[in-house]
Amino acid sequence: MKVLGQLLINKIFSFCCDIMIKEELTDFLKGYTKLVIMGIGNDIRADDGLGPYIVENIKDLASSKISIINATTAPENFTGKIRKLDPSHILIIDAVIMNEGPGKIKIVKKEEVAGVSISTHSMSLSYLVNYLEIEKPYNILFIGIEPESMELGKGLSPLVKSSSDDLISIFREIL
């Protein structure tokens, strides 16, 4: 019952947040010529799998202007591919420990990425940005969702799945 109550509260709160997230993403994507959307995470560590879950559910949006990458736990392995694609904009989706409630979606600008904690990946996101931008700067935005559980186990928790599905809907609407 507690989870259902929390889901209802999150849905009401997420409606307001979805509008703000949609506006932020729409604003970020203005004028993009080529977009890379990269999901990061480990789908056997419960909510850490939200990045791969989201990109797998929007891969049908891939086109000559949109590339979808499921980077799993090794985003550094895709830096060469990203540079070769030479996108104008990059969106990176991952579970982010922000000490907010589970399922909370937060947009993090690349300049602010040092202030968030990613606990399951070998390369920090700030290092990933620096490495990507060795040759040229990119428009990069991170989308973080607060995990409920990062324990070994398959599947997203109900709160994180709900937020992930909301984000999938926003992508389908704005892309």
N, CA, C and O of each residue as an XYZ file, in Angstrom:
700
protein
N       0.823     -1.191      0.000
C       0.000      0.000      0.000
C       0.870      1.258      0.000
O       0.541      2.254     -0.646
N       1.980      1.197      0.732
C       2.880      2.341      0.812
C       3.443      2.683     -0.570
O       3.552      3.855     -0.931
N       3.802      1.640     -1.343
C       4.336      1.868     -2.696
C       3.276      2.512     -3.581
O       3.589      3.417     -4.354
N       2.019      2.060     -3.482
C       0.944      2.637     -4.286
C       0.727      4.106     -3.941
O       0.536      4.933     -4.833
N       0.755      4.430     -2.652
C       0.620      5.824     -2.217
C       1.762      6.670     -2.740
O       1.555      7.793     -3.199
N       2.971      6.127     -2.671
C       4.137      6.857     -3.179
C       4.045      7.028     -4.696
O       4.412      8.074     -5.230
N       3.550      5.986     -5.391
C       3.370      6.091     -6.845
C       2.387      7.203     -7.197
O       2.620      7.956     -8.143
N       1.300      7.313     -6.452
C       0.306      8.360     -6.696
C       0.904      9.741     -6.457
O       0.718     10.650     -7.267
N       1.611      9.898     -5.361
C       2.268     11.181     -5.071
C       3.271     11.504     -6.172
O       3.334     12.636     -6.650
N       4.062     10.494     -6.575
C       5.056     10.715     -7.637
C       4.376     11.095     -8.945
O       4.886     11.945     -9.675
N       3.233     10.483     -9.259
C       2.525     10.800    -10.507
C       2.056     12.258    -10.508
O       2.209     12.959    -11.509
N       1.498     12.705     -9.413
C       1.044     14.100     -9.322
C       2.238     15.038     -9.441
O       2.211     16.008    -10.198
N       3.292     14.731     -8.676
C       4.502     15.553     -8.713
C       5.150     15.478    -10.088
O       5.625     16.485    -10.614
N       5.169     14.260    -10.678
C       5.857     14.091    -11.951
C       5.140     14.823    -13.083
O       5.780     15.221    -14.056
N       3.819     15.009    -12.974
C       3.099     15.759    -14.003
C       3.677     17.165    -14.124
O       3.935     17.645    -15.228
N       3.877     17.821    -12.986
C       4.474     19.163    -12.978
C       5.919     19.113    -13.455
O       6.356     19.943    -14.252
N       6.650     18.126    -12.955
C       8.056     17.995    -13.334
C       8.203     17.649    -14.809
O       9.116     18.138    -15.474
N       7.298     16.796    -15.331
C       7.357     16.425    -16.744
C       7.266     17.658    -17.630
O       7.963     17.753    -18.640
N       6.419     18.593    -17.261
C       6.279     19.819    -18.045
C       7.597     20.584    -18.039
O       8.048     21.059    -19.081
N       8.215     20.703    -16.866
C       9.495     21.417    -16.772
C      10.593     20.668    -17.519
O      11.401     21.291    -18.207
N      10.636     19.351    -17.399
C      11.648     18.551    -18.088
C      11.460     18.660    -19.589
O      12.427     18.821    -20.333
N      10.211     18.572    -20.033
C       9.936     18.700    -21.459
C      10.401     20.055    -21.976
O      10.989     20.142    -23.054
N      10.139     21.118    -21.207
C      10.580     22.459    -21.612
C      12.097     22.549    -21.664
O      12.652     23.104    -22.612
N      12.781     22.003    -20.645
C      14.250     22.039    -20.624
C      14.834     21.262    -21.795
O      15.771     21.728    -22.444
N      14.288     20.080    -22.071
C      14.793     19.276    -23.188
C      14.510     19.950    -24.529
O      15.368     19.973    -25.412
N      13.311     20.493    -24.675
C      12.965     21.192    -25.913
C      13.896     22.370    -26.130
O      14.370     22.594    -27.243
N      14.159     23.121    -25.077
C      15.066     24.263    -25.168
C      16.482     23.803    -25.518
O      17.132     24.402    -26.375
N      16.967     22.743    -24.860
C      18.305     22.219    -25.134
C      18.433     21.761    -26.587
O      19.472     21.959    -27.215
N      17.383     21.153    -27.113
C      17.452     20.561    -28.452
C      17.201     21.555    -29.592
O      17.297     21.181    -30.762
N      16.887     22.795    -29.273
C      16.663     23.790    -30.328
C      17.878     23.867    -31.235
O      19.005     24.049    -30.775
N      17.635     23.726    -32.512
C      18.696     23.876    -33.496
C      19.641     22.691    -33.616
O      20.678     22.803    -34.270
N      19.311     21.555    -32.999
C      20.236     20.422    -33.135
C      20.232     19.942    -34.582
O      19.205     19.949    -35.260
N      21.418     19.523    -35.032
C      21.532     18.964    -36.378
C      21.731     17.461    -36.320
O      21.300     16.734    -37.215
N      22.379     17.003    -35.270
C      22.564     15.571    -35.054
C      22.600     15.332    -33.548
O      23.310     16.017    -32.812
N      21.831     14.359    -33.111
C      21.673     14.078    -31.686
C      22.096     12.648    -31.388
O      21.736     11.716    -32.108
N      22.867     12.489    -30.314
C      23.169     11.167    -29.770
C      22.482     11.077    -28.414
O      22.636     11.957    -27.568
N      21.721     10.001    -28.217
C      21.123      9.709    -26.916
C      21.788      8.437    -26.424
O      21.677      7.383    -27.051
N      22.485      8.542    -25.288
C      23.224      7.404    -24.754
C      22.671      7.029    -23.386
O      22.585      7.858    -22.480
N      22.301      5.765    -23.259
C      21.860      5.235    -21.972
C      22.998      4.466    -21.319
O      23.660      3.650    -21.960
N      23.218      4.737    -20.034
C      24.293      4.095    -19.282
C      23.664      3.313    -18.134
O      22.711      3.779    -17.509
N      24.197      2.125    -17.856
C      23.725      1.385    -16.697
C      23.874     -0.115    -16.829
O      24.212     -0.644    -17.888
N      23.613     -0.775    -15.727
C      23.753     -2.216    -15.634
C      22.387     -2.811    -15.289
O      21.888     -2.640    -14.177
N      21.800     -3.499    -16.238
C      20.428     -3.975    -16.032
C      20.310     -5.161    -15.077
O      19.198     -5.621    -14.817
N      21.412     -5.664    -14.555
C      21.297     -6.698    -13.509
C      21.459     -6.092    -12.116
O      21.491     -6.810    -11.116
N      21.562     -4.769    -12.062
C      21.650     -4.075    -10.774
C      20.404     -3.206    -10.579
O      20.495     -2.016    -10.281
N      19.252     -3.829    -10.753
C      17.954     -3.177    -10.514
C      17.856     -1.831    -11.235
O      17.945     -1.786    -12.462
N      17.676     -0.738    -10.496
C      17.420      0.574    -11.103
C      18.602      1.146    -11.878
O      18.436      2.097    -12.643
N      19.781      0.586    -11.694
C      20.923      1.039    -12.490
C      20.683      0.761    -13.974
O      21.344      1.347    -14.831
N      19.748     -0.123    -14.275
C      19.443     -0.463    -15.659
C      18.501      0.503    -16.357
O      18.058      0.226    -17.472
N      18.181      1.636    -15.728
C      17.206      2.549    -16.339
C      17.709      3.174    -17.640
O      16.915      3.387    -18.556
N      19.001      3.471    -17.744
C      19.533      4.047    -18.988
C      19.330      3.112    -20.170
O      18.751      3.512    -21.180
N      19.805      1.852    -20.057
C      19.547      0.891    -21.135
C      18.055      0.660    -21.396
O      17.644      0.521    -22.548
N      17.242      0.619    -20.331
C      15.791      0.430    -20.498
C      15.198      1.546    -21.357
O      14.411      1.282    -22.266
N      15.572      2.777    -21.071
C      15.013      3.912    -21.814
C      15.458      3.888    -23.265
O      14.626      4.013    -24.164
N      16.764      3.728    -23.516
C      17.217      3.772    -24.921
C      16.693      2.589    -25.727
O      16.432      2.725    -26.922
N      16.537      1.436    -25.092
C      15.967      0.292    -25.817
C      14.511      0.565    -26.203
O      14.029      0.050    -27.212
N      13.820      1.365    -25.411
C      12.419      1.660    -25.690
C      12.211      2.872    -26.598
O      11.074      3.213    -26.924
N      13.298      3.520    -27.006
C      13.174      4.621    -27.978
C      14.039      4.380    -29.213
O      14.200      5.283    -30.035
N      14.601      3.173    -29.358
C      15.504      2.931    -30.481
C      14.804      3.086    -31.831
O      15.466      3.311    -32.845
N      13.492      2.970    -31.857
C      12.757      3.180    -33.106
C      12.773      4.652    -33.536
O      12.374      4.965    -34.658
N      13.227      5.556    -32.666
C      13.337      6.980    -33.029
C      14.636      7.280    -33.787
O      14.827      8.389    -34.286
N      15.527      6.283    -33.868
C      16.802      6.480    -34.567
C      16.549      6.855    -36.026
O      15.658      6.314    -36.681
N      17.353      7.790    -36.510
C      17.232      8.274    -37.884
C      18.579      8.840    -38.303
O      19.573      8.663    -37.598
N      18.621      9.510    -39.429
C      19.877     10.132    -39.862
C      20.279     11.269    -38.924
O      21.449     11.648    -38.877
N      19.320     11.811    -38.180
C      19.606     12.905    -37.248
C      19.712     12.455    -35.792
O      20.213     13.202    -34.951
N      19.244     11.240    -35.484
C      19.219     10.761    -34.097
C      19.875      9.383    -34.020
O      19.453      8.442    -34.692
N      20.916      9.281    -33.188
C      21.573      7.998    -32.923
C      21.308      7.611    -31.480
O      21.406      8.438    -30.573
N      20.972      6.346    -31.277
C      20.670      5.825    -29.952
C      21.769      4.824    -29.593
O      22.046      3.902    -30.360
N      22.392      5.007    -28.426
C      23.480      4.125    -27.992
C      23.149      3.554    -26.621
O      22.876      4.294    -25.676
N      23.177      2.228    -26.525
C      23.069      1.554    -25.237
C      24.497      1.258    -24.795
O      25.087      0.263    -25.216
N      25.049      2.118    -23.951
C      26.452      2.006    -23.537
C      26.643      1.058    -22.362
O      27.776      0.830    -21.941
N      25.598      0.520    -21.840
C      25.623     -0.349    -20.659
C      26.549      0.257    -19.597
O      26.378      1.418    -19.226
N      27.525     -0.512    -19.106
C      28.380     -0.018    -18.019
C      29.699      0.562    -18.509
O      30.561      0.900    -17.697
N      29.872      0.683    -19.818
C      31.163      1.142    -20.353
C      30.984      2.266    -21.377
O      31.275      2.074    -22.557
N      30.513      3.428    -20.941
C      30.314      4.516    -21.896
C      31.613      4.942    -22.576
O      31.588      5.467    -23.689
N      32.747      4.718    -21.911
C      34.033      5.087    -22.508
C      34.311      4.323    -23.796
O      35.075      4.792    -24.639
N      33.697      3.149    -23.958
C      33.887      2.359    -25.181
C      33.186      2.965    -26.388
O      33.400      2.518    -27.515
N      32.355      3.972    -26.168
C      31.589      4.563    -27.257
C      32.039      5.979    -27.608
O      31.421      6.634    -28.448
N      33.107      6.454    -26.976
C      33.563      7.822    -27.257
C      34.037      7.967    -28.701
O      33.798      9.001    -29.326
N      34.699      6.957    -29.233
C      35.140      6.999    -30.635
C      33.957      7.067    -31.582
O      33.963      7.841    -32.539
N      32.947      6.261    -31.318
C      31.746      6.265    -32.153
C      31.048      7.624    -32.093
O      30.592      8.144    -33.112
N      30.972      8.188    -30.895
C      30.317      9.492    -30.745
C      31.084     10.557    -31.523
O      30.487     11.369    -32.229
N      32.406     10.548    -31.392
C      33.206     11.531    -32.152
C      33.017     11.355    -33.654
O      32.935     12.337    -34.392
N      32.949     10.108    -34.106
C      32.772      9.839    -35.535
C      31.401     10.328    -36.018
O      31.282     10.847    -37.128
N      30.383     10.162    -35.194
C      29.049     10.656    -35.537
C      29.029     12.184    -35.578
O      28.237     12.776    -36.312
N      29.893     12.818    -34.796
C      30.029     14.276    -34.718
C      28.682     14.966    -34.480
O      28.243     15.785    -35.288
N      28.035     14.625    -33.363
C      26.719     15.227    -33.094
C      26.843     16.674    -32.638
O      27.865     17.093    -32.094
N      25.784     17.416    -32.872
C      25.728     18.773    -32.320
C      25.302     18.714    -30.855
O      25.657     19.592    -30.069
N      24.539     17.677    -30.486
C      23.984     17.545    -29.130
C      24.090     16.098    -28.647
O      23.930     15.157    -29.424
N      24.366     15.941    -27.343
C      24.450     14.624    -26.726
C      23.609     14.632    -25.449
O      23.759     15.507    -24.597
N      22.723     13.644    -25.335
C      21.950     13.419    -24.103
C      22.444     12.123    -23.480
O      22.528     11.098    -24.156
N      22.771     12.167    -22.194
C      23.244     10.983    -21.492
C      22.259     10.699    -20.349
O      21.951     11.572    -19.538
N      21.778      9.453    -20.314
C      20.762      9.054    -19.326
C      21.367      8.005    -18.403
O      21.957      7.027    -18.862
N      21.214      8.217    -17.090
C      21.793      7.291    -16.132
C      21.078      7.410    -14.786
O      20.385      8.389    -14.512
N      21.267      6.393    -13.965
C      20.832      6.465    -12.569
C      21.799      7.401    -11.846
O      23.017      7.250    -11.949
N      21.253      8.354    -11.125
C      22.086      9.349    -10.459
C      21.672      9.445     -8.992
O      20.503      9.666     -8.676
N      22.636      9.279     -8.117
C      22.369      9.376     -6.684
C      22.428     10.853     -6.305
O      23.497     11.462     -6.279
N      21.243     11.419     -6.007
C      21.123     12.852     -5.720
C      20.566     13.096     -4.326
O      20.401     14.242     -3.908
N      20.277     12.015     -3.608
C      19.635     12.107     -2.298
C      18.265     12.769     -2.393
O      17.871     13.552     -1.529
N      17.558     12.438     -3.458
C      16.172     12.860     -3.674
C      15.329     11.594     -3.508
O      15.861     10.532     -3.186
N      14.051     11.703     -3.721
C      13.208     10.517     -3.654
C      13.408      9.624     -4.862
O      13.718     10.118     -5.947
N      13.235      8.304     -4.697
C      13.352      7.384     -5.828
C      12.430      7.796     -6.977
O      11.264      8.132     -6.766
N      12.965      7.763     -8.173
C      12.194      8.117     -9.353
C      12.292      9.581     -9.740
O      11.811      9.966    -10.805
N      12.901     10.401     -8.906
C      13.044     11.835     -9.212
C      13.928     11.999    -10.446
O      15.032     11.457    -10.509
N      13.433     12.750    -11.423
C      14.189     13.038    -12.649
C      14.823     14.409    -12.493
O      14.183     15.366    -12.057
N      16.091     14.481    -12.860
C      16.791     15.752    -12.783
C      17.632     15.951    -14.028
O      18.320     15.040    -14.488
N      17.565     17.158    -14.563
C      18.412     17.553    -15.686
C      19.681     18.156    -15.091
O      19.624     19.043    -14.240
N      20.812     17.663    -15.550
C      22.096     18.146    -15.044
C      22.924     18.640    -16.232
O      23.204     17.879    -17.159
N      23.308     19.900    -16.200
C      24.151     20.469    -17.254
C      25.563     19.935    -17.093
O      25.982     19.581    -15.991
N      26.292     19.879    -18.200
C      27.628     19.289    -18.145
C      28.539     20.022    -17.159
O      29.441     19.414    -16.584
N      28.314     21.307    -16.963
C      29.138     22.071    -16.028
C      28.856     21.692    -14.573
O      29.673     21.960    -13.693
N      27.706     21.071    -14.320
C      27.298     20.713    -12.962
C      27.504     19.241    -12.637
O      27.190     18.802    -11.531
N      28.029     18.474    -13.589
C      28.062     17.021    -13.443
C      28.981     16.551    -12.317
O      28.787     15.452    -11.797
N      29.955     17.335    -11.935
C      30.841     16.938    -10.838
C      30.084     16.844     -9.514
O      30.559     16.194     -8.583
N      28.919     17.479     -9.415
C      28.149     17.488     -8.170
C      27.205     16.322     -7.997
O      26.474     16.270     -7.009
N      27.198     15.375     -8.937
C      26.334     14.201     -8.798
C      27.199     12.956     -8.654
O      28.351     12.930     -9.089
N      26.632     11.934     -8.042
C      27.389     10.719     -7.755
C      26.879      9.565     -8.607
O      25.684      9.268     -8.631
N      27.797      8.930     -9.296
C      27.479      7.722    -10.048
C      28.320      6.620     -9.428
O      29.548      6.701     -9.437
N      27.684      5.601     -8.894
C      28.430      4.657     -8.075
C      28.807      3.362     -8.773
O      29.551      2.570     -8.195
N      28.332      3.105     -9.983
C      28.540      1.774    -10.551
C      29.387      1.761    -11.811
O      29.555      0.703    -12.417
N      29.920      2.890    -12.223
C      30.633      2.910    -13.496
C      32.106      3.217    -13.294
O      32.494      3.940    -12.377
N      32.920      2.642    -14.186
C      34.364      2.787    -14.027
C      34.841      4.194    -14.366
O      35.878      4.624    -13.861
N      34.122      4.908    -15.195
C      34.531      6.261    -15.581
C      33.493      7.256    -15.072
O      32.299      7.085    -15.316
N      33.941      8.293    -14.369
C      33.005      9.312    -13.901
C      32.456     10.085    -15.100
O      33.103     10.173    -16.144
N      31.261     10.641    -14.939
C      30.667     11.392    -16.045
C      31.456     12.649    -16.371
O      31.531     13.041    -17.536
N      32.045     13.288    -15.370
C      32.840     14.486    -15.669
C      34.075     14.117    -16.484
O      34.474     14.860    -17.380
N      34.677     12.977    -16.178
C      35.828     12.517    -16.967
C      35.382     12.158    -18.381
O      36.086     12.451    -19.347
N      34.227     11.533    -18.506
C      33.692     11.188    -19.823
C      33.503     12.441    -20.677
O      33.870     12.454    -21.852
N      32.935     13.487    -20.092
C      32.752     14.750    -20.815
C      34.098     15.320    -21.240
O      34.275     15.714    -22.393
N      35.043     15.364    -20.309
C      36.366     15.898    -20.641
C      37.021     15.103    -21.764
O      37.636     15.676    -22.664
N      36.886     13.788    -21.707
C      37.470     12.930    -22.736
C      36.794     13.154    -24.089
O      37.471     13.248    -25.113
N      35.481     13.240    -24.096
C      34.760     13.499    -25.349
C      35.164     14.831    -25.961
O      35.242     14.965    -27.183
N      35.420     15.812    -25.110
C      35.666     17.168    -25.590
C      37.153     17.492    -25.792
O      37.527     18.663    -25.849
N      37.985     16.482    -25.898
C      39.407     16.726    -26.154
C      39.592     17.495    -27.457
O      40.398     18.423    -27.525
N      38.848     17.110    -28.486
C      39.023     17.722    -29.799
C      38.096     18.909    -30.050
O      38.469     19.850    -30.751
N      36.897     18.869    -29.485
C      35.946     19.968    -29.679
C      34.854     19.902    -28.625
O      34.562     18.829    -28.098
N      34.252     21.035    -28.316
C      33.160     21.021    -27.329
C      31.854     20.502    -27.948
O      31.616     20.646    -29.148
N      31.030     19.905    -27.108
C      29.712     19.425    -27.521
C      28.655     20.039    -26.609
O      28.951     20.424    -25.478
N      27.433     20.127    -27.100
C      26.291     20.462    -26.258
C      25.870     19.163    -25.590
O      25.333     18.269    -26.244
N      26.114     19.059    -24.289
C      25.848     17.821    -23.550
C      24.915     18.115    -22.389
O      25.079     19.098    -21.666
N      23.929     17.237    -22.228
C      23.003     17.340    -21.118
C      22.820     15.946    -20.530
O      22.693     14.966    -21.264
N      22.806     15.867    -19.205
C      22.587     14.611    -18.511
C      21.174     14.582    -17.974
O      20.646     15.591    -17.504
N      20.569     13.408    -18.052
C      19.271     13.195    -17.440
C      19.466     12.101    -16.411
O      19.754     10.952    -16.747
N      19.307     12.472    -15.161
C      19.480     11.523    -14.079
C      18.154     11.177    -13.444
O      17.275     12.026    -13.300
N      18.023      9.919    -13.066
C      16.852      9.473    -12.316
C      17.366      8.831    -11.030
O      18.232      7.956    -11.061
N      16.820      9.277     -9.904
C      17.233      8.744     -8.604
C      16.804      7.287     -8.490
O      15.618      6.979     -8.610
N      17.764      6.385     -8.258
C      17.403      4.968     -8.098
C      16.839      4.686     -6.711
O      17.130      5.398     -5.750
N      16.036      3.648     -6.626
C      15.589      3.158     -5.326
C      16.528      2.057     -4.846
O      16.867      1.974     -3.666
N      16.942      1.209     -5.797
C      17.815      0.086     -5.459
C      18.855     -0.105     -6.551
O      18.553     -0.028     -7.742
N      20.080     -0.353     -6.124
C      21.160     -0.679     -7.057
C      21.691     -2.083     -6.739
O      22.781     -2.466     -7.163
N      20.894     -2.831     -5.987
C      21.280     -4.184     -5.614
C      21.156     -5.104     -6.826
O      20.461     -4.804     -7.796
N      21.852     -6.230     -6.734
C      21.732     -7.215     -7.797
C      20.282     -7.670     -7.880
O      19.665     -8.004     -6.868
N      19.765     -7.680     -9.053
C      18.386     -8.077     -9.260
C      17.894     -7.516    -10.573
O      18.267     -6.409    -10.961
N      17.089     -8.247    -11.234
C      16.606     -7.846    -12.551
C      15.382     -6.959    -12.405
O      14.532     -7.202    -11.549
N      15.293     -5.960    -13.215
C      14.100     -5.143    -13.287
C      14.168     -3.865    -12.487
O      14.857     -3.771    -11.471
N      13.432     -2.882    -12.976
C      13.358     -1.581    -12.330
C      12.296     -1.600    -11.234
O      11.288     -2.298    -11.347
N      12.529     -0.832    -10.180
C      11.518     -0.685     -9.134
C      10.321      0.067     -9.735
O      10.485      0.770    -10.732
N       9.137     -0.065     -9.157
C       7.946      0.596     -9.721
C       8.100      2.116     -9.877
O       7.682      2.668    -10.894
N       8.684      2.791     -8.903
C       8.835      4.245     -8.984
C       9.782      4.650    -10.113
O       9.505      5.598    -10.847
N      10.885      3.943    -10.249
C      11.877      4.268    -11.283
C      11.344      3.885    -12.663
O      11.585      4.599    -13.637
N      10.632      2.781    -12.756
C      10.041      2.393    -14.043
C       9.026      3.442    -14.486
O       8.982      3.806    -15.661
N       8.219      3.923    -13.561
C       7.231      4.945    -13.878
C       7.905      6.217    -14.412
O       7.465      6.776    -15.416
N       8.965      6.670    -13.743
C       9.689      7.862    -14.196
C      10.361      7.618    -15.547
O      10.375      8.495    -16.410
N      10.917      6.417    -15.721
C      11.556      6.069    -16.992
C      10.530      6.083    -18.125
O      10.807      6.590    -19.212
N       9.356      5.531    -17.869
C       8.291      5.530    -18.875
C       7.823      6.952    -19.190
O       7.503      7.264    -20.337
N       7.785      7.814    -18.163
C       7.438      9.222    -18.393
C       8.461      9.868    -19.327
O       8.090     10.609    -20.238
N       9.728      9.592    -19.105
C      10.782     10.156    -19.943
C      10.692      9.619    -21.371
O      10.902     10.366    -22.327
N      10.391      8.364    -21.519
C      10.202      7.770    -22.848
C       9.068      8.509    -23.575
O       9.193      8.836    -24.755
N       7.985      8.765    -22.878
C       6.857      9.507    -23.472
C       7.262     10.913    -23.898
O       6.851     11.390    -24.955
N       8.066     11.572    -23.074
C       8.531     12.925    -23.419
C       9.387     12.869    -24.685
O       9.212     13.693    -25.582
N      10.312     11.904    -24.770
C      11.131     11.766    -25.979
C      10.236     11.556    -27.207
O      10.452     12.179    -28.246
N       9.251     10.693    -27.090
C       8.361     10.414    -28.217
C       7.592     11.669    -28.643
O       7.272     11.842    -29.819
N       7.307     12.527    -27.685
C       6.567     13.750    -27.985
C       7.422     14.823    -28.634
O       6.958     15.525    -29.533
N       8.675     14.961    -28.188
C       9.482     16.102    -28.652
C      10.447     15.776    -29.791
O      10.967     16.684    -30.440
N      10.689     14.487    -30.039
C      11.624     14.143    -31.127
C      10.904     13.763    -32.405
O      11.548     13.449    -33.406
